[in-house]
């Protein structure tokens, strides 16, 4: 691939995406320009990965075929005003900001711009991400496939409709925090029962990771897999009953609903 890539606001998520792209050999390091509010971090990243640091966002995008917009949502309007005059006519613009709808992107860059609304989640930092991609009407099938390949280097990718982004964000991007609470709570219970903290945390995290892989690799409904563990009158069904008695399922559904509501509120 001979594409030239610019990553604007290259923080943790930008670095994770860049790392996946470079490991997969999708873009040569010498064809990548980055910017960051933290100049020292940007230069350290450049020295480590072999990419270039641009002096400004405008400079970074001048020759770029692909532009990843990784700045904070509140910086988007100023960024658009800075880079729009310098963009290549056919540049692919990829937004990964929460709450930044396609309508807002098109208002900033024009409906003829080639825009992608993309939402990765934090496991992309270790190559285990789940990313949603939605293109606007000007994007071709080949361009969509190209952008999907960039994020596939950091995990799984799904194409969804713009209307489904709030639900995706809640289920994929917010849920790692919920899973972390689950793992922490399981480990705390293990410590209370006598396990060492490090052992309890490792055991709980691997149990969650393994259970997730079983759902993905077997294709079976999670309820079926749950039933396979629940022997009649056994320990697991006693625990499931306790979860149900304390509203576990309802709490999870309410948490997802709260995330969706807040995302829609932020979008106005």
Backbone torsions as a table, in degrees:
resi	resn	phi	psi	omega
1	UNK	NA	128.2	-177.6
2	UNK	-103.3	17.0	-178.0
3	UNK	-68.2	147.3	174.6
4	UNK	-103.8	132.1	-171.4
5	UNK	-118.5	135.2	171.6
6	UNK	-119.9	132.7	175.8
7	UNK	-118.8	113.7	-176.1
8	UNK	-99.5	122.7	-175.4
9	UNK	79.4	50.5	-171.1
10	UNK	-80.4	83.1	176.2
11	UNK	-95.9	-144.3	-175.8
12	UNK	-61.6	-47.9	-177.9
13	UNK	-70.2	-41.4	177.3
14	UNK	-60.0	-41.2	179.0
15	UNK	-64.9	-40.3	179.8
16	UNK	-62.3	-44.2	179.4
17	UNK	-65.7	-44.3	178.9
18	UNK	-60.8	-43.5	179.8
19	UNK	-59.4	-43.3	178.2
20	UNK	-63.4	-42.5	179.8
21	UNK	-62.0	-43.8	-179.2
22	UNK	-69.2	-40.8	179.2
23	UNK	-62.3	-36.2	-179.5
24	UNK	-81.1	-5.7	179.6
25	UNK	68.8	26.6	-176.7
26	UNK	-78.1	-31.5	176.9
27	UNK	-138.1	131.8	176.9
28	UNK	-65.1	144.2	-177.7
29	UNK	-58.7	-34.3	-177.4
30	UNK	-76.1	-1.6	176.2
31	UNK	-105.3	14.4	-177.7
32	UNK	-113.6	131.1	172.4
33	UNK	-120.2	138.3	179.8
34	UNK	-126.6	157.5	169.9
35	UNK	-133.6	157.7	177.9
36	UNK	-160.2	148.6	173.9
37	UNK	-65.2	-26.6	177.9
38	UNK	-96.8	96.0	-175.3
39	UNK	-61.7	-38.9	-179.5
40	UNK	-63.0	-43.8	178.6
41	UNK	-62.9	-40.8	-179.0
42	UNK	-61.9	-44.4	-178.8
43	UNK	-70.0	-34.2	176.0
44	UNK	-65.8	-41.2	178.0
45	UNK	-64.0	-41.9	-179.8
46	UNK	-63.5	-41.1	179.5
47	UNK	-65.4	-37.3	-178.5
48	UNK	-73.4	-42.2	-170.9
49	UNK	-100.3	-12.8	179.4
50	UNK	83.1	16.3	178.0
51	UNK	-93.0	176.6	-178.9
52	UNK	-108.4	147.6	174.0
53	UNK	-100.6	123.8	177.4
54	UNK	-85.6	152.1	-178.8
55	UNK	-75.8	-18.7	179.8
56	UNK	-157.3	164.3	176.3
57	UNK	-63.1	-39.6	-179.9
58	UNK	-60.9	-43.1	178.3
59	UNK	-64.9	-39.7	-176.3
60	UNK	-60.2	-36.4	-173.0
61	UNK	-91.7	-6.0	-171.2
62	UNK	-56.9	-39.9	-179.1
63	UNK	-113.2	9.6	-172.1
64	UNK	-79.0	136.6	172.7
65	UNK	-87.2	-29.5	-179.5
66	UNK	-129.9	130.5	-179.8
67	UNK	-124.1	118.2	177.0
68	UNK	-97.0	117.2	-179.5
69	UNK	-91.1	100.0	-174.6
70	UNK	-113.9	20.4	178.6
71	UNK	-83.2	172.0	178.8
72	UNK	-70.4	150.1	-178.1
73	UNK	-53.4	-37.5	-177.4
74	UNK	-69.7	-11.7	179.2
75	UNK	-95.4	-4.5	-171.6
76	UNK	-63.3	-44.5	-176.5
77	UNK	-62.8	-46.4	178.7
78	UNK	-64.4	-38.7	179.7
79	UNK	-63.1	-44.9	-179.4
80	UNK	-59.4	-43.2	179.4
81	UNK	-62.8	-34.0	-178.6
82	UNK	-74.9	-43.5	-170.0
83	UNK	-97.4	-21.0	-173.3
84	UNK	-55.7	-42.4	179.9
85	UNK	-66.3	-18.2	-174.9
86	UNK	-100.1	-6.7	-174.8
87	UNK	-70.5	143.3	170.2
88	UNK	-66.5	144.6	-175.0
89	UNK	-57.2	-35.0	-176.9
90	UNK	-106.1	18.6	-179.4
91	UNK	-63.1	141.2	176.0
92	UNK	-90.8	121.2	-178.1
93	UNK	-105.1	121.6	-175.0
94	UNK	-116.6	118.0	177.6
95	UNK	-102.1	132.2	176.7
96	UNK	-119.1	18.1	-177.3
97	UNK	-84.3	137.2	174.5
98	UNK	-66.8	142.0	176.2
99	UNK	77.6	5.2	-178.4
100	UNK	-102.4	95.1	-175.6
101	UNK	-75.3	164.6	176.8
102	UNK	-62.3	-36.6	179.3
103	UNK	-60.7	-41.3	178.6
104	UNK	-68.9	-38.6	178.2
105	UNK	-64.1	-43.4	179.9
106	UNK	-67.6	-31.2	175.9
107	UNK	-65.7	-31.6	-179.1
108	UNK	-83.5	-38.2	-171.8
109	UNK	-113.4	-7.9	-179.2
110	UNK	95.7	146.7	-176.9
111	UNK	-69.7	-16.0	178.8
112	UNK	-86.9	-9.7	176.9
113	UNK	-68.0	151.3	178.6
114	UNK	-90.3	100.3	-169.8
115	UNK	-115.0	144.8	176.5
116	UNK	-130.2	124.7	170.9
117	UNK	-93.2	115.2	-173.2
118	UNK	-127.9	139.6	178.1
119	UNK	-133.3	102.4	172.1
120	UNK	-88.7	168.6	172.6
121	UNK	-119.8	171.2	-170.5
122	UNK	-63.6	-28.6	175.6
123	UNK	-60.7	-10.3	172.0
124	UNK	-59.3	-24.6	179.2
125	UNK	-60.7	-24.6	178.9
126	UNK	-117.7	19.8	177.8
127	UNK	76.4	17.2	-178.9
128	UNK	-121.1	33.6	-175.3
129	UNK	-76.2	167.5	170.4
130	UNK	-128.9	114.6	-172.9
131	UNK	-120.9	135.2	174.2
132	UNK	-102.9	142.2	-179.7
133	UNK	-131.6	132.9	172.6
134	UNK	-135.5	122.6	177.7
135	UNK	-93.5	160.6	171.3
136	UNK	-88.4	-177.6	-169.3
137	UNK	-70.3	-17.9	-176.6
138	UNK	-85.2	-10.3	-176.2
139	UNK	-78.4	136.3	177.5
140	UNK	-86.1	166.9	178.6
141	UNK	-62.1	-39.2	179.2
142	UNK	-66.6	-38.6	178.4
143	UNK	-66.9	-38.7	176.3
144	UNK	-62.7	-45.2	179.6
145	UNK	-61.4	-38.0	178.7
146	UNK	-62.0	-48.6	-178.8
147	UNK	-65.7	-39.8	177.2
148	UNK	-60.8	-37.4	179.9
149	UNK	-65.8	-33.1	178.8
150	UNK	-62.9	-42.9	-176.9
151	UNK	-83.7	-22.3	173.9
152	UNK	-64.4	-21.5	176.3
153	UNK	-69.2	-10.7	-179.6
154	UNK	-116.0	9.9	-179.2
155	UNK	141.6	-145.2	-178.3
156	UNK	-93.3	152.3	-179.3
157	UNK	-132.1	139.5	174.8
158	UNK	-133.0	138.9	173.7
159	UNK	-92.6	127.2	-179.9
160	UNK	-131.8	167.2	175.7
161	UNK	-77.5	154.6	-179.8
162	UNK	-56.1	-36.4	-177.1
163	UNK	-66.5	-16.9	-175.6
164	UNK	-97.2	4.6	-175.0
165	UNK	-67.4	-36.2	179.2
166	UNK	-62.8	-41.4	178.9
167	UNK	-67.3	-42.4	177.8
168	UNK	-60.8	-46.9	-178.7
169	UNK	-55.7	-43.3	-178.8
170	UNK	-67.8	-45.8	-175.0
171	UNK	-74.5	-33.9	-174.9
172	UNK	-106.9	-41.6	-172.2
173	UNK	-89.5	-32.9	177.8
174	UNK	-86.8	-31.1	-171.5
175	UNK	-63.0	-27.4	175.7
176	UNK	-54.4	-33.0	176.3
177	UNK	-65.9	-37.6	179.1
178	UNK	-67.3	-41.5	179.0
179	UNK	-65.0	-37.3	177.4
180	UNK	-62.3	-39.3	177.1
181	UNK	-64.7	-40.8	178.0
182	UNK	-60.7	-48.1	-179.8
183	UNK	-62.2	-43.1	178.8
184	UNK	-61.2	-42.9	-179.1
185	UNK	-67.0	-41.5	177.2
186	UNK	-62.1	-43.1	179.6
187	UNK	-65.0	-40.8	177.7
188	UNK	-58.9	-42.4	179.3
189	UNK	-65.4	-37.5	177.2
190	UNK	-64.6	-40.6	177.2
191	UNK	-63.2	-42.6	178.8
192	UNK	-61.4	-28.4	179.9
193	UNK	-89.2	-0.7	173.3
194	UNK	116.5	-3.5	178.9
195	UNK	-75.5	150.7	171.7
196	UNK	-67.7	146.7	-176.7
197	UNK	-55.3	-48.8	-177.6
198	UNK	-62.5	-40.6	178.4
199	UNK	-65.8	-45.1	-177.6
200	UNK	-61.7	-42.1	-179.0
201	UNK	-66.5	-43.5	179.4
202	UNK	-64.6	-42.8	-179.7
203	UNK	-62.8	-45.1	-178.6
204	UNK	-65.3	-45.0	-178.3
205	UNK	-64.4	-41.3	179.7
206	UNK	-68.9	-34.8	177.2
207	UNK	-62.5	-41.2	178.1
208	UNK	-67.5	-46.3	-179.4
209	UNK	-61.6	-43.5	-179.4
210	UNK	-66.3	-39.5	178.8
211	UNK	-64.4	-40.3	177.9
212	UNK	-63.8	-42.9	178.8
213	UNK	-63.3	-34.8	178.5
214	UNK	-63.8	-41.2	177.3
215	UNK	-61.6	-46.2	-176.6
216	UNK	-69.3	-41.3	-172.5
217	UNK	-85.6	-29.6	178.5
218	UNK	-87.6	-24.6	-176.7
219	UNK	72.2	7.8	-179.1
220	UNK	-82.1	152.8	176.5
221	UNK	-63.1	138.2	179.9
222	UNK	-55.8	-32.0	178.6
223	UNK	-64.8	-35.0	177.2
224	UNK	-66.5	-44.7	178.7
225	UNK	-64.3	-38.0	176.7
226	UNK	-61.5	-43.9	-178.4
227	UNK	-64.3	-30.5	179.7
228	UNK	-66.7	-22.3	179.9
229	UNK	-90.6	-20.8	-172.5
230	UNK	-90.0	89.3	175.4
231	UNK	-71.1	146.6	178.7
232	UNK	-55.8	126.0	178.3
233	UNK	68.1	15.2	-173.8
234	UNK	-93.0	-171.1	-175.7
235	UNK	-72.9	-39.5	-175.0
236	UNK	-66.6	-44.0	-179.3
237	UNK	-65.5	-29.2	175.2
238	UNK	-64.8	-41.3	177.3
239	UNK	-67.5	-40.9	177.9
240	UNK	-60.8	-42.3	178.3
241	UNK	-62.3	-37.9	178.0
242	UNK	-66.5	-40.8	176.1
243	UNK	-60.1	-46.0	-179.9
244	UNK	-63.3	-39.6	-179.3
245	UNK	-63.9	-28.6	-179.3
246	UNK	-99.8	11.1	172.7
247	UNK	74.7	30.9	-176.4
248	UNK	-58.7	-52.5	-178.3
249	UNK	-61.0	-44.2	-179.6
250	UNK	-62.7	-40.4	-179.9
251	UNK	-62.9	-41.1	178.9
252	UNK	-63.2	-46.0	179.9
253	UNK	-63.4	-38.3	178.6
254	UNK	-68.0	-36.0	178.2
255	UNK	-64.9	-43.6	177.8
256	UNK	-62.9	-44.0	179.7
257	UNK	-62.7	-38.3	179.2
258	UNK	-65.6	-39.3	177.7
259	UNK	-63.8	-43.9	179.5
260	UNK	-61.8	-45.6	-179.1
261	UNK	-62.0	-41.5	-179.0
262	UNK	-68.7	-38.9	178.3
263	UNK	-62.8	-42.2	179.3
264	UNK	-67.6	-33.0	176.5
265	UNK	-65.9	-42.0	179.9
266	UNK	-65.3	-31.8	178.9
267	UNK	-75.7	-14.4	179.6
268	UNK	76.1	NA	NA
